[in-house]
């Protein structure tokens, strides 16, 4: 008994499977189901000429493109008010004057940082030093490689290139810079030659008046201390008793903690002008400079916020302080007390508004800087604005396994728009005028090759005259559809019908109907005059070297009868641009279902795998405007 029940269930399952396989394709007429074979509805459309475009669309809220917030820098008193709500202001216009005690302390702090940083920069300049004139090195206080401490003694130098010459005022009245002077040193018994330099200064000593000159020596010479001599002015041929004084020694101190990397002088040596005397490295000084610079930048930023005169940073419109709950400080008056960071309103850029919206990763490559954008506010449906793409995000954010990138739109002529309004946006990313088009469901793809299927009857005047309108006719039994109706396994085995996809094999080839069209495999050419089933072969399409129904040279590629390989351009939700392969007026088969409505109009349902669903697949943000109209059967791409 159990075995009989088991066989009974197996029989039921087989019957249901056969019924499902055979009945998956059917045709509704009104409310009555009829068999799809031997006669089925075949949809066709003619190749039309018109305009086609694709768009990236989205939505976003209006926002200000730039604004300057005005706040009290601290506890303040309002001294002057120069702006009213809604007033247009220009860059630099005075808006408010405040009395803020905190500003003075901030200014003092900034001055301290500036002074300290100047000292550090001066110390950096002293880490290495060249002799600016001839010097006698009187002492050396460090060795190469030694660790140095700031302000420690490094070198003592004596300037022997010049001395001070003190001349009695009466004798030296006519002496001037540039004159040659020879001084006989009474104490040393030798002479010193030089040139007077600079303007003399007056001095007095013991009731005597003197003129003090700088004598630039022709040859460096050292004397222990001041000494008297007999000076002879060669240019004036005059003499005078003078006092000659050597310059004081110069002590060079270590400018910063560090190490002595290089030392090029020795004690008692005369160093010529231009000689590099030493070089010091100091990482500690560099750290101090970096820290002081950062602190000064912070102090400057704080002082800017604490400025007592508030001015407009750019041309715009002044708006008094307000938030979502209503206006704030509506009646600001001189003498009002303000708390720290209390809002005094803002200045917004009066030249432009901005809108940000997200574009998914499939469409973002089509968006470019400078593209024109049509903007329509939901609150102002009868008016449109023109914007431009100003910025595009370089990094996306993921949502539902899809990456989205923000796009910034700037609107310059924005009068009527208000901040926060919701808008719809359209960016035309591609368009063609006076081009050939077919419905999107007329184009199929096989292994990267795009093709259409020509209707068997190319002389149908109704279809050609329809200028793109879809024509429906009854398909004779046995005629191949080629519109993408993919038979199920039961149909292949039981009905023996091969449809547009592959070559039946084994028993399927032996059992197939004689009326079933034979698919073309690689290298096969169709009969020159007739198609299987008696249909007249369509002529080869203009601009295409490919014979309808062939394999396009791809090994193993099989295309249906009357297939024409095409090159496509713009693809949107309704139409596909045809660049080559077809001519205007030719009739092609269209895959998919017929239109349906609540009134029970005729429609055709396809089996699993039926219909290519358009080229590129996927409904995105790309839309279409064409002269042929239509619905939205699928997304687009090129």
C-alpha positions as CSV (number, residue, x, y, z in Angstrom):
1,X,0.0,0.0,0.0
2,X,2.8,2.4,0.9
3,X,4.5,1.7,-2.5
4,X,1.3,2.6,-4.3
5,X,0.9,5.8,-2.4
6,X,4.5,6.7,-3.2
7,X,4.0,6.1,-7.0
8,X,0.8,8.1,-6.8
9,X,2.6,11.1,-5.4
10,X,5.4,10.8,-8.0
11,X,2.8,10.7,-10.8
12,X,1.2,13.9,-9.4
13,X,4.5,15.7,-9.2
14,X,5.4,14.8,-12.8
15,X,2.0,16.0,-14.1
16,X,2.4,19.3,-12.2
17,X,5.9,19.8,-13.6
18,X,4.8,19.1,-17.1
19,X,1.9,21.4,-16.7
20,X,4.1,24.2,-15.3
21,X,6.6,23.8,-18.1
22,X,4.1,23.7,-20.9
23,X,1.9,26.5,-19.5
24,X,4.5,29.0,-18.5
25,X,4.1,30.8,-21.8
26,X,0.5,31.9,-22.6
27,X,-1.4,34.7,-24.0
28,X,-4.2,36.5,-22.2
29,X,-7.1,38.0,-24.3
30,X,-9.4,39.7,-22.0
31,X,-9.8,37.3,-19.1
32,X,-9.4,34.1,-21.1
33,X,-6.1,32.2,-21.3
34,X,-5.2,30.8,-24.7
35,X,-2.2,28.7,-25.8
36,X,0.8,30.7,-26.9
37,X,1.4,28.3,-29.8
38,X,0.8,27.8,-32.6
39,X,-0.1,31.6,-32.8
40,X,1.5,34.1,-30.4
41,X,1.4,37.9,-30.2
42,X,4.6,39.4,-31.7
43,X,5.5,43.0,-30.8
44,X,7.4,45.1,-33.4
45,X,8.6,48.7,-33.7
46,X,10.2,50.7,-36.5
47,X,13.6,52.3,-36.3
48,X,12.9,56.0,-35.7
49,X,14.9,59.2,-35.8
50,X,14.8,61.7,-33.0
51,X,16.6,63.2,-30.0
52,X,17.7,61.2,-27.0
53,X,19.4,62.2,-23.8
54,X,20.3,60.6,-20.5
55,X,20.2,62.4,-17.1
56,X,21.5,62.0,-13.6
57,X,18.8,63.0,-11.2
58,X,18.4,63.5,-7.5
59,X,17.1,65.8,-4.8
60,X,18.6,68.0,-2.1
61,X,18.0,70.9,0.2
62,X,19.0,74.6,-0.4
63,X,21.7,75.9,1.8
64,X,23.9,79.0,2.0
65,X,27.2,78.6,0.1
66,X,29.2,80.7,2.5
67,X,28.4,82.5,5.7
68,X,30.2,84.5,8.4
69,X,29.0,84.0,12.0
70,X,29.1,87.1,14.2
71,X,29.5,86.6,17.9
72,X,30.6,88.5,21.0
73,X,34.2,87.7,21.7
74,X,33.6,87.8,25.5
75,X,31.6,89.6,28.0
76,X,31.0,92.8,26.1
77,X,29.1,96.1,25.9
78,X,27.6,97.0,22.5
79,X,28.9,100.5,21.5
80,X,27.7,100.8,17.9
81,X,25.2,99.1,15.6
82,X,25.5,99.6,11.8
83,X,23.5,96.7,10.3
84,X,19.8,95.8,10.0
85,X,18.2,92.5,9.3
86,X,18.1,91.8,5.6
87,X,20.5,94.6,4.7
88,X,23.0,94.1,1.9
89,X,26.5,94.7,3.0
90,X,29.9,95.0,1.2
91,X,33.2,93.4,2.2
92,X,34.8,95.5,4.9
93,X,31.6,97.3,6.0
94,X,31.5,98.0,9.7
95,X,28.7,96.1,11.4
96,X,29.2,96.3,15.2
97,X,31.6,98.0,17.7
98,X,32.1,96.3,21.1
99,X,33.8,97.1,24.4
100,X,35.5,93.8,25.4
101,X,38.2,93.8,28.2
102,X,39.3,90.3,27.1
103,X,40.7,91.7,23.9
104,X,43.5,93.6,25.7
105,X,44.8,90.5,27.4
106,X,44.7,88.6,24.1
107,X,46.7,91.3,22.4
108,X,49.3,91.2,25.2
109,X,49.6,87.5,24.9
110,X,50.1,87.7,21.1
111,X,52.8,90.4,21.5
112,X,54.7,88.1,23.9
113,X,54.6,85.2,21.5
114,X,55.8,87.4,18.6
115,X,58.7,88.8,20.7
116,X,59.8,85.3,21.8
117,X,59.6,84.0,18.2
118,X,61.7,86.9,17.0
119,X,64.4,86.0,19.5
120,X,64.4,82.3,18.5
121,X,64.8,83.3,14.8
122,X,67.7,85.6,15.7
123,X,69.3,82.7,17.6
124,X,68.9,80.4,14.6
125,X,70.9,83.0,12.5
126,X,73.7,82.8,15.0
127,X,74.1,79.0,14.8
128,X,76.7,79.6,12.1
129,X,78.6,82.8,11.6
130,X,80.9,84.3,9.0
131,X,83.4,87.1,9.8
132,X,81.9,90.4,8.4
133,X,85.3,92.1,8.6
134,X,88.9,91.2,9.6
135,X,89.1,90.1,13.2
136,X,91.8,89.1,15.6
137,X,90.7,86.0,17.5
138,X,91.7,86.7,21.1
139,X,90.2,83.6,22.7
140,X,88.4,80.3,21.9
141,X,86.0,78.7,24.5
142,X,85.0,75.4,23.0
143,X,86.1,72.4,20.9
144,X,84.5,70.5,18.0
145,X,81.9,67.9,19.1
146,X,81.5,69.5,22.5
147,X,78.0,70.0,24.0
148,X,77.3,73.7,24.3
149,X,75.0,75.5,26.7
150,X,73.1,78.6,25.8
151,X,74.9,81.9,26.6
152,X,78.2,80.1,27.2
153,X,81.5,81.7,25.9
154,X,82.4,80.7,22.4
155,X,84.8,83.2,20.9
156,X,86.4,86.6,21.6
157,X,87.1,88.8,18.6
158,X,88.9,92.1,18.2
159,X,88.1,94.3,15.2
160,X,91.5,95.4,13.9
161,X,90.1,96.7,10.6
162,X,89.4,100.1,12.1
163,X,90.2,102.4,15.0
164,X,88.7,105.5,16.6
165,X,90.6,108.8,15.8
166,X,90.0,111.8,18.2
167,X,91.0,115.1,16.6
168,X,90.9,118.6,18.2
169,X,87.8,120.3,16.8
170,X,89.7,123.4,15.5
171,X,92.3,121.4,13.6
172,X,89.8,118.8,12.4
173,X,87.1,121.2,11.2
174,X,87.9,120.6,7.6
175,X,88.6,116.9,7.9
176,X,86.0,114.7,6.1
177,X,85.2,111.1,5.1
178,X,87.3,109.7,2.3
179,X,90.5,111.7,3.1
180,X,93.8,109.8,3.5
181,X,95.5,110.0,7.0
182,X,98.8,108.7,8.2
183,X,99.3,108.5,12.0
184,X,102.8,108.2,13.6
185,X,102.5,106.4,16.9
186,X,104.8,108.1,19.4
187,X,104.7,105.2,21.9
188,X,105.3,102.4,19.4
189,X,107.5,104.1,16.9
190,X,105.6,103.0,13.8
191,X,102.9,104.4,11.6
192,X,99.3,103.5,10.8
193,X,97.7,104.4,7.4
194,X,94.0,104.6,6.8
195,X,91.0,106.5,5.4
196,X,88.5,108.6,7.3
197,X,85.0,106.9,7.2
198,X,81.5,108.2,8.2
199,X,80.5,111.4,9.7
200,X,82.4,112.6,12.8
201,X,80.7,113.0,16.2
202,X,81.4,115.9,18.6
203,X,82.8,115.2,22.1
204,X,84.4,117.2,24.9
205,X,87.0,116.3,27.5
206,X,88.8,118.4,30.1
207,X,87.3,121.6,28.6
208,X,88.5,120.7,25.1
209,X,86.2,120.1,22.1
210,X,87.0,117.2,19.8
211,X,85.7,115.5,16.7
212,X,85.6,111.6,16.7
213,X,86.3,109.9,13.4
214,X,86.5,106.3,12.3
215,X,89.8,105.4,10.7
216,X,89.5,102.5,8.3
217,X,92.9,100.9,8.3
218,X,94.7,99.9,5.1
219,X,96.1,96.9,7.0
220,X,94.8,95.2,10.1
221,X,96.9,96.2,13.1
222,X,96.5,95.7,16.9
223,X,97.5,98.1,19.6
224,X,97.1,97.3,23.3
225,X,95.3,100.5,24.3
226,X,94.7,104.1,23.4
227,X,97.8,106.0,22.4
228,X,98.8,109.5,21.1
229,X,100.2,110.2,17.7
230,X,100.9,112.8,15.1
231,X,98.3,112.6,12.3
232,X,99.0,114.0,8.8
233,X,96.0,114.6,6.5
234,X,97.4,114.0,3.1
235,X,94.5,115.5,1.2
236,X,94.6,118.8,3.2
237,X,98.4,118.8,3.9
238,X,97.6,119.6,7.5
239,X,98.7,118.0,10.8
240,X,97.2,117.5,14.2
241,X,98.0,115.8,17.5
242,X,95.4,113.0,17.8
243,X,94.5,110.1,20.1
244,X,94.1,106.7,18.5
245,X,91.8,104.1,20.3
246,X,91.5,100.4,19.4
247,X,87.9,98.9,19.2
248,X,86.6,96.8,22.1
249,X,86.7,93.1,22.0
250,X,83.5,91.3,20.9
251,X,82.4,88.3,22.9
252,X,80.4,85.7,21.0
253,X,78.1,83.6,23.2
254,X,76.4,80.3,22.4
255,X,73.0,81.2,20.9
256,X,71.2,77.9,22.0
257,X,71.8,74.5,23.6
258,X,73.5,72.3,21.0
259,X,76.7,70.8,19.7
260,X,79.7,72.5,18.1
261,X,79.9,70.8,14.6
262,X,82.6,72.9,13.0
263,X,85.3,75.4,14.2
264,X,87.6,77.1,11.7
265,X,89.5,79.6,13.9
266,X,92.3,79.4,16.5
267,X,93.3,81.8,19.2
268,X,95.7,84.6,18.0
269,X,94.7,84.1,14.4
270,X,93.6,87.0,12.2
271,X,90.4,86.0,10.4
272,X,89.6,87.6,7.1
273,X,86.2,88.9,6.3
274,X,83.9,86.2,4.8
275,X,85.5,83.3,6.6
276,X,83.0,80.8,8.2
277,X,84.1,80.7,11.8
278,X,81.9,78.0,13.4
279,X,78.7,76.0,12.9
280,X,76.4,74.7,15.7
281,X,73.4,72.3,15.5
282,X,70.5,72.7,17.9
283,X,67.4,70.4,17.8
284,X,66.2,72.1,21.0
285,X,66.0,75.5,19.3
286,X,64.0,74.1,16.4
287,X,61.5,72.6,18.8
288,X,61.1,75.9,20.6
289,X,60.5,77.7,17.3
290,X,57.8,75.2,16.2
291,X,56.1,75.4,19.6
292,X,56.2,79.2,19.8
293,X,54.9,79.4,16.2
294,X,51.9,77.2,16.9
295,X,51.1,79.1,20.1
296,X,51.2,82.4,18.2
297,X,48.9,81.1,15.6
298,X,46.4,80.1,18.3
299,X,46.7,83.5,19.9
300,X,46.1,85.2,16.5
301,X,43.0,83.2,15.9
302,X,41.7,84.0,19.4
303,X,42.4,87.6,18.9
304,X,40.5,87.6,15.6
305,X,37.5,86.1,17.3
306,X,37.8,88.7,20.1
307,X,38.1,91.7,17.8
308,X,36.1,94.6,19.1
309,X,35.0,95.9,15.6
310,X,33.1,93.3,13.6
311,X,33.1,93.8,9.8
312,X,31.8,91.9,6.8
313,X,34.3,89.4,5.4
314,X,32.6,89.4,1.9
315,X,29.7,90.9,0.0
316,X,26.4,89.5,1.2
317,X,23.3,90.0,3.2
318,X,23.2,90.5,6.9
319,X,20.7,88.4,8.9
320,X,19.9,89.1,12.5
321,X,20.4,86.3,15.1
322,X,17.7,83.7,14.8
323,X,17.2,79.9,15.1
324,X,14.4,77.5,14.3
325,X,12.4,78.7,17.3
326,X,12.4,82.4,16.2
327,X,14.5,85.6,16.1
328,X,17.1,86.4,18.8
329,X,18.3,89.9,19.8
330,X,15.8,91.5,17.5
331,X,16.2,94.9,19.1
332,X,19.9,95.3,19.6
333,X,20.7,98.7,21.0
334,X,23.8,100.6,22.0
335,X,24.6,99.9,25.6
336,X,23.3,96.3,25.6
337,X,25.4,93.8,27.5
338,X,26.5,90.7,25.7
339,X,27.7,87.3,27.0
340,X,30.7,85.5,25.6
341,X,29.9,83.9,22.2
342,X,26.4,85.5,22.1
343,X,25.2,85.6,18.5
344,X,25.0,88.9,16.7
345,X,23.7,87.3,13.5
346,X,25.5,86.4,10.3
347,X,26.5,87.5,6.8
348,X,25.5,85.1,4.0
349,X,26.8,85.2,0.5
350,X,24.3,87.1,-1.6
351,X,25.6,85.9,-4.9
352,X,24.9,82.1,-4.7
353,X,23.2,79.3,-2.9
354,X,24.2,75.7,-2.9
355,X,22.6,72.3,-3.0
356,X,24.2,68.9,-2.2
357,X,22.9,65.6,-3.4
358,X,24.2,62.0,-3.6
359,X,25.0,60.2,-6.8
360,X,25.7,56.4,-6.8
361,X,28.9,54.8,-8.1
362,X,27.4,53.8,-11.4
363,X,26.6,57.3,-12.4
364,X,29.2,59.4,-10.7
365,X,31.7,59.1,-13.6
366,X,29.2,60.9,-15.8
367,X,29.1,64.0,-13.6
368,X,31.8,66.7,-14.3
369,X,32.7,70.1,-12.8
370,X,30.9,72.9,-14.7
371,X,28.0,70.8,-15.9
372,X,24.6,72.7,-16.1
373,X,22.0,71.5,-13.6
374,X,18.2,72.2,-13.8
375,X,16.8,72.9,-10.3
376,X,13.1,72.9,-9.4
377,X,12.0,73.6,-5.8
378,X,9.1,71.5,-4.6
379,X,7.5,74.7,-3.2
380,X,8.0,76.5,-6.6
381,X,7.0,73.9,-9.2
382,X,6.3,76.5,-11.9
383,X,9.8,78.0,-11.8
384,X,13.1,76.4,-12.6
385,X,16.6,77.6,-11.7
386,X,20.0,76.9,-13.4
387,X,22.9,75.7,-11.4
388,X,26.5,74.4,-12.0
389,X,28.4,71.5,-10.6
390,X,31.0,73.1,-8.4
391,X,32.5,70.2,-6.5
392,X,32.5,66.4,-6.5
393,X,33.4,64.2,-3.6
394,X,36.6,62.2,-4.0
395,X,35.6,59.6,-1.4
396,X,32.2,57.9,-1.2
397,X,30.1,56.5,1.6
398,X,28.5,53.1,1.4
399,X,24.8,52.3,1.9
400,X,23.3,49.0,1.1
401,X,26.5,47.7,-0.6
402,X,26.4,50.8,-3.0
403,X,28.9,53.7,-2.8
404,X,27.4,57.2,-3.0
405,X,29.3,60.4,-3.7
406,X,28.1,63.9,-2.9
407,X,27.9,66.5,-5.6
408,X,27.8,70.2,-4.8
409,X,25.6,72.5,-7.0
410,X,25.9,76.3,-6.9
411,X,23.0,78.4,-8.0
412,X,23.8,82.1,-8.7
413,X,20.4,83.4,-9.8
414,X,18.6,82.1,-6.7
415,X,16.0,84.8,-5.9
416,X,12.9,83.1,-4.5
417,X,14.8,80.1,-3.1
418,X,15.0,79.9,0.7
419,X,17.4,78.0,2.8
420,X,16.0,74.5,3.6
421,X,13.7,74.2,0.5
422,X,13.7,70.7,-1.1
423,X,14.6,70.6,-4.7
424,X,14.7,68.2,-7.6
425,X,17.9,68.2,-9.8
426,X,18.6,67.1,-13.3
427,X,22.0,66.9,-15.0
428,X,22.0,66.1,-18.7
429,X,25.1,63.9,-19.0
430,X,24.7,62.8,-22.6
431,X,22.5,63.7,-25.6
432,X,22.2,63.3,-29.3
433,X,20.1,65.1,-31.9
434,X,18.6,63.6,-35.1
435,X,19.8,60.1,-34.4
436,X,18.4,56.6,-34.9
437,X,16.6,54.9,-32.0
438,X,14.8,51.7,-31.1
439,X,13.0,50.7,-27.9
440,X,15.3,49.5,-25.2
441,X,13.7,46.0,-25.2
442,X,14.6,45.5,-28.9
443,X,18.3,45.3,-28.2
444,X,19.8,42.0,-27.0
445,X,23.2,41.1,-25.8
446,X,25.1,37.8,-26.3
447,X,28.6,37.4,-25.0
448,X,29.2,41.2,-25.3
449,X,27.7,41.4,-28.8
450,X,24.6,43.6,-29.2
451,X,22.0,42.8,-31.8
452,X,18.4,43.3,-32.8
453,X,16.0,40.9,-34.6
454,X,14.4,42.2,-37.8
455,X,10.7,41.5,-38.2
456,X,10.0,38.9,-40.9
457,X,7.8,41.3,-42.8
458,X,9.8,44.5,-43.7
459,X,7.0,45.8,-45.9
460,X,4.4,46.4,-43.2
461,X,3.2,49.9,-44.0
462,X,1.4,50.3,-40.7
463,X,4.6,49.7,-38.7
464,X,6.7,52.0,-40.9
465,X,4.0,54.7,-40.8
466,X,3.7,54.4,-37.1
467,X,6.9,56.4,-36.5
468,X,8.0,54.3,-33.6
469,X,4.7,53.0,-32.4
470,X,4.7,49.4,-31.3
471,X,2.7,47.1,-33.7
472,X,1.2,43.8,-32.5
473,X,0.4,41.0,-34.9
474,X,-0.3,37.2,-34.6
475,X,2.8,35.1,-35.1
476,X,2.3,32.0,-37.3
477,X,2.9,28.7,-35.7
478,X,6.5,27.6,-36.0
479,X,7.9,31.1,-36.6
480,X,10.9,31.9,-34.4
481,X,10.4,34.7,-31.9
482,X,14.1,35.5,-31.2
483,X,12.8,38.1,-28.7
484,X,14.4,36.4,-25.7
485,X,11.8,33.8,-24.9
486,X,13.9,31.2,-23.2
487,X,12.2,27.8,-23.1
488,X,12.4,25.8,-19.9
489,X,13.9,22.3,-19.7
490,X,10.5,20.6,-20.2
491,X,9.9,22.7,-23.3
492,X,13.2,21.8,-24.8
493,X,12.7,18.1,-24.2
494,X,9.0,17.8,-24.8
495,X,8.1,20.5,-27.3
496,X,11.4,20.2,-29.2
497,X,11.6,23.9,-29.7
498,X,14.9,25.8,-29.6
499,X,14.5,29.6,-29.1
500,X,17.1,32.1,-29.9
501,X,19.7,30.8,-27.5
502,X,21.6,27.6,-28.2
503,X,21.8,24.6,-30.5
504,X,19.8,21.6,-29.2
505,X,21.8,18.5,-28.8
506,X,21.3,14.7,-28.7
507,X,17.7,13.6,-28.7
508,X,16.5,17.1,-28.7
509,X,17.9,17.6,-32.2
510,X,16.3,14.4,-33.3
511,X,12.9,15.2,-31.8
512,X,12.7,18.9,-32.8
513,X,10.0,20.1,-35.0
514,X,10.7,20.6,-38.7
515,X,9.2,24.1,-38.5
516,X,11.6,25.2,-35.7
517,X,14.2,27.8,-37.2
518,X,17.8,26.6,-37.2
519,X,20.2,28.9,-35.3
520,X,23.4,30.0,-37.0
521,X,26.7,28.8,-35.5
522,X,30.2,30.1,-36.2
523,X,31.0,30.2,-39.9
524,X,27.5,29.3,-41.1
525,X,25.7,31.6,-43.6
526,X,22.0,31.7,-44.0
527,X,20.3,30.8,-47.3
528,X,20.6,33.8,-49.7
529,X,16.8,33.9,-50.4
530,X,14.8,32.4,-47.7
531,X,14.6,32.0,-44.0
532,X,13.6,28.7,-42.3
533,X,9.8,28.4,-42.3
534,X,9.4,30.2,-45.6
535,X,10.2,33.8,-44.4
536,X,12.0,36.1,-46.8
537,X,15.6,36.9,-45.6
538,X,16.1,40.5,-44.6
539,X,18.8,42.4,-46.4
540,X,22.1,43.1,-44.8
541,X,21.8,46.3,-42.6
542,X,23.4,49.5,-43.8
543,X,26.8,50.2,-42.4
544,X,27.2,46.6,-41.1
545,X,29.4,44.0,-42.6
546,X,27.7,41.4,-40.6
547,X,25.2,39.1,-42.3
548,X,22.0,38.8,-40.3
549,X,22.0,35.6,-38.3
550,X,25.8,35.0,-38.3
551,X,28.2,34.8,-35.4
552,X,30.3,38.0,-35.9
553,X,33.4,35.9,-36.0
554,X,33.2,34.9,-32.4
555,X,33.8,31.2,-31.9
556,X,30.7,29.4,-30.7
557,X,28.5,32.5,-30.8
558,X,25.0,31.7,-32.0
559,X,22.4,34.4,-33.0
560,X,18.8,33.9,-34.0
561,X,17.6,34.2,-37.6
562,X,17.2,37.8,-38.8
563,X,19.6,39.0,-36.1
564,X,21.5,42.2,-37.0
565,X,24.5,43.2,-34.9
566,X,24.4,46.9,-34.0
567,X,26.6,49.5,-32.3
568,X,24.7,51.4,-29.6
569,X,25.3,54.9,-28.2
570,X,23.1,56.5,-25.5
571,X,20.9,54.2,-23.5
572,X,18.2,55.3,-21.2
573,X,15.1,54.0,-19.6
574,X,13.1,53.9,-22.9
575,X,15.3,54.0,-26.0
576,X,18.7,53.0,-27.3
577,X,20.6,55.1,-29.8
578,X,21.7,53.1,-32.8
579,X,25.1,54.2,-34.2
580,X,25.3,51.6,-36.9
581,X,23.7,48.4,-38.2
582,X,20.1,49.7,-39.0
583,X,18.3,52.2,-41.2
584,X,15.4,54.4,-40.4
585,X,12.1,52.7,-41.1
586,X,13.3,49.2,-40.6
587,X,11.1,47.0,-38.3
588,X,12.5,45.2,-35.3
589,X,11.0,42.8,-32.9
590,X,10.5,44.0,-29.3
591,X,10.9,41.8,-26.3
592,X,8.9,42.0,-23.1
593,X,5.2,42.2,-22.2
594,X,2.5,44.3,-23.7
595,X,1.0,47.2,-21.8
596,X,-1.5,46.2,-19.1
597,X,-4.2,48.1,-17.2
598,X,-6.9,47.6,-14.7
599,X,-9.4,47.2,-17.6
600,X,-8.0,43.9,-18.6
601,X,-6.2,44.8,-21.8
602,X,-4.2,42.1,-23.7
603,X,-0.7,41.3,-22.4
604,X,1.8,38.6,-22.9
605,X,3.8,36.9,-20.2
606,X,7.2,35.5,-20.9
607,X,8.8,32.4,-19.5
608,X,11.9,32.3,-17.3
609,X,14.9,34.0,-18.9
610,X,12.6,35.7,-21.5
611,X,13.3,39.2,-22.6
612,X,16.8,40.9,-22.4
613,X,15.4,43.6,-20.2
614,X,17.4,46.3,-22.1
615,X,21.1,46.7,-22.5
616,X,23.2,47.4,-19.4
617,X,20.3,46.5,-17.0
618,X,19.4,48.1,-13.7
619,X,17.2,51.1,-13.1
620,X,19.3,53.9,-11.8
621,X,19.0,57.7,-11.9
622,X,19.4,57.9,-15.7
623,X,16.2,59.0,-17.5
624,X,15.2,59.8,-21.0
625,X,13.7,62.5,-23.2
626,X,12.9,61.4,-26.7
627,X,10.5,62.2,-29.5
628,X,9.1,58.7,-29.2
629,X,7.9,58.8,-25.6
630,X,7.5,55.6,-23.6
631,X,7.7,54.1,-20.1
632,X,10.6,53.2,-17.8
633,X,11.4,49.5,-18.5
634,X,15.0,49.5,-17.5
635,X,18.1,51.5,-16.5
636,X,20.8,52.6,-18.8
637,X,24.4,53.0,-19.5
638,X,26.4,53.0,-22.7
